């Protein structure tokens, strides 16, 4: 049924290993327009097309030796920007002459793509700017009545959207969005990795986003997120002083819970456990969103190495780049 909905130009919310996606046929301009309408998403924000196999990319894009080398990470949480073929409508790519290609590893996503027989354009299955959905309950809250079918695949494994890369030459890539395929993993494969400024900085007005998640405020709850930059003890001390303030919530590490006992807390995992942090982040932001009394959320600023770079990126965008040095 879900595959038929895709073929007929409808919308299907489906699980991937990263976050839930909002899918439609990547070969249909009208279907892409439905995605933008359901999300309330700006039409210049390009969509990722999801394929069943890395080799399928040659039908929709012009591949290269760099893509072939990167495909060792596929299926998996990696998206590669390639020159598009005319079969992909410009409405899918935000008017760009490139297309973002990904091969998810989640079995339900793979089965849906194969059964549909077309590439599936899919951003995250949430209203534009809000935290991405990592459970079907989140998707129902966001998309019930806006889509034709919602598929339940349990909790997302990774919890953060895919890494997005723009290859140039055979051995160099520009990192447009960090994710579970890290800079360190890419360097281990012989790639030179250049960070796009949008990974850590706000794009200026008028700059065209090359990939999803680069330009607009993303991943943000209703409450104001403020990131705390400083050594661990300084951040903890600041939280101890502010945690009882009216409307304040704290995202904390497991080891610090007892020191902040009695305050409005959300434990994100142990210090240094970036996998759990990534898996829990959007769920925690959504849990805090459900508490209408929460007006401000303080969270420690992650380090920018390994998976921490992806956490840094998502939190900076969720906070609107609001950082307090303590």
N, C-alpha and C positions, 0 to 999 in steps of 0.2 A: 504493500500500500504506500509506504513512504517513498519508495523509488518511483512509483507511478506519479505521485504528487510532484516530485522534482521534474520528471519528464514533461508534465503538463503545465509547468510554469509556477507551481506553488512553492510554499515555504515549509521547511522541515528543520526543527531544532534537534540537534544530534550531539552525542558525546564524542569527544576526542581525548587523547591522552593529556592535552594541555588544559583547555577549558571547553565548555560547550560551544558549538557553532550554530549559526543561523544560516541554513543552506538553501540555495536555489540554483537552477541551471546556470552555469557560467557562459552558456552560448546564447542566452536570451537577455536582451536589453530590458524588456518589460519585467522579467524576473528579478534582475538586479535592482530595478527601481522599487520593487516591493521590499527588498531588503532595506534599502535606505529609508523607506517610509516606516517600516516596522520598528526600526531602531531610532528614528529621528536623527539619522547620521548625515553629515554634510556629503554632498555628492562628489567632492574632490578628494575624498578619503578613499584610496584604492582598496579593493577587495582581494583576498587571497583565493586562488583556485586550488581545490583539493583533488588530487588524482589517486588512482588505485595503485599505480606503479611508477617508479622514477622514469622509466623508459617512455611513458606516455607523454612526457613533457614535449617531445619533438613534434607532436601534433598541434600544439598550441603556442609554442615558443621556439626560439632559436637557441639551441643549447651550445655548450662549449666544453673543452677539456676540463675547465674549472668546475663546471656543473657535474660532469661525470665523476670527478674526484669527490665533490661534496655529497654525491648521492650515496656514499657509504654510510652517511648518517640517516638515510631514509630506508624504510618508513621511520619516522620519528619527528621530534619537535623542531624541525628546521624548515625555513622558507627561503627560497632563492629567487631573486629578481632577475628576469631574463627579457630580452627583446621579444615582444609579442607577435604572433601571427594574426592575420586579419580575421580569423575565425572567432577571436575573442573580442566582443564589443568594447568600445572605448568607455562605455558607461560602467563596465566592470572594473576598469583600471583607473578610474578617476580622470580620464582624458589623457593619460600617459601612454607612451608607445612601448612601455614595458609591462610585464605581468608577473605577479608574485605566485610562485608555484610551491606547493607543499604536498607531501604524501604522509597522511596520518597513520599511526600504528594501532589505534584503537580498533578492535574487531568489528564493532558496530559501524563505525565510520567507513571502514574498508568495505564491508558488505553493502552498505548503502550506495557508495560510489560505483561499485561493480554492478549492482543491480540496476541502478539508474542508467548506466551506460553513457553518461555525460560527466564532464568535470563539474564539480560543485563549488560555486563561489560562496564563501562563508566567512563573515566576521564573527566575533564573539556574540553569543546569544543574550545580549543585555541591551537596555536602553543606552543610547550613546552617552559616553562620559561616565557611566556608573561602573562599579566594580564588576568584573567579569563573573560569569556563573560557573561554579564548579560542582554543583549538584542539580538534579532535575527539579528539586523544590525551588531553587533560585530561578530556574528558567520559567517555571510556571508563574512565579510571582511577577516576572518581567514581561513574559510573552504570551500568556494565556489570552486568547482572543485575537492575537496579532499574527499567529501562524496556523498552518493547517494541521501539522502533526508535531508532537513532541516525543522523542525517543528517550527512554530512561537507560543510562549506562552506569549508574552509580556515581561515586565521587571521581572527579578527574584525578589522574595520577600525579602529574607535574604541578598543576595549579596556576601556572603562568603561561602566557601565550608564547608561541614559537619564536626562536631566534630568526631574525631576518637579515640576509646577507645580499650585497650587491657585488658580484665578481667583476674584477677587471684584470686582464691578463690571465695567465694560467695559474698563478700562485698567490694572488692577492685578492682580498675581499674587503669591502667596507661594511662595518657592522651598523645596521640601521636600527635594530631593536634587539637587545640582549635577551637570552632565554636559557633553556637547559643545555643547549649546545654552546659551550662557553668559549671565550677567547683562548683559554689555555688548551682546550680540546682541539681547536682549529690550528693553533700553532704547533701542536704535537703532530699534526698531519702535514706540516710543511708550509702552511699558509701564513702570509704576512697579513695582519689584521689592523685595519685603520678604523678608529671609532668616529662615526659621524657625530657632529656636535649635538644633534638632537637626542643622543643617548643620555647626556648629562645636562643639557641646556635647553631653554625654551626657544623654539623657532620664532623668528621675527615675523611680524605681520607681512603678508604678501609672499612669504616663502612657500613653495609648493612641496607638500609632503611626498616623498618617494615610496612610502610604505605606510601601512596602518600604524596608528599609535604614535606618530611623530609630531603632529602639529597641535592637536586639540587637547583640552583637559580630559584626562582619562582616569578610569579606575577609582573615581572619587565618591565617597559617601556624602550624605547631606552635611554632616558635621565638618568643621574645618580641621584638616590634618596639619599638624606642626611637627616637623622632624627636629630632633635634638642632636646636635653635633658636638661631640666632646668625648673625653675619656669615659670609661664605664662608670667610675665612681661619681664623676660630675653629673652625668646624665641621671644616675640613680638618685643623687641628692636633689636634683631639680624635680624629679617625679615625686619624691617624698614630700616636698614642699607644696606641690601643686595638686597632688592626687585627690585631696579632699575638697578642692574647689567645686562649687556648684557647676554641674554640666560638663565636668572634665572626666575623660576616660583615658586609660593608659594601656598601650600595647607593650608587654614586658616579656622578658625571658623567664623560663621556669625557675632558674636559680634565685631570682629576685622576688618571687611571689611572697615569701614570708616577710621580707623587709617592707613590703607594701601592703600588708594584710589589712583588709577592711575597706579598701578603696575599690573604685570601679575599674576592674582589671580584665584584660584579655591576654592569656598566656599564648605566645606564638611558637614556643618550643625552646630548646636549650640554646645557650649561646654557642655559636659556631655550627649549629645544625641548620644550614641554609635550605636543605631539602624539605624539612618540616615547615620552616618559615614560608617557603614558596607554596607548599601544599595548603597551608592554612590561611595565607594572607587575605585573599578575597573573601573567604568565608567569615573571617574575623571582622572585616570592614562591613560586611552585610549584617552581621549580628549586632554591631554597634549602630548601624542604620536603623535597626528595628527598635532601638531605645530612643524615643523622641526627646528624652531629657538630656541626651548627649549632644553637646554643642561644639566641643573641642576634643580632639584626639591627639595625644602626644605619643610619639614612637621614636626609638633610637634610629639614627641614620646608619644604614648598613655599610660595611666596607665594600669597596668596588673591585673585589677580586672574585674569580670563579663565578658561581651562581649569585653571589652577593651583588654583582653589577646589575643583574636583572631586577633584583629586589630594590636596589637603589633607584633604578630607572622608574619602576612602577610607583614607588612611594613618592618620588619627587613629583611625578605627574599627578598623583592623587592629592598631594599637598599644594599643588599649584606653585611649586618651587619655594614654599615657605619653610625656611630653615632657621632655627635659633641656636646660636653658639653658646654653650654653657661651660 
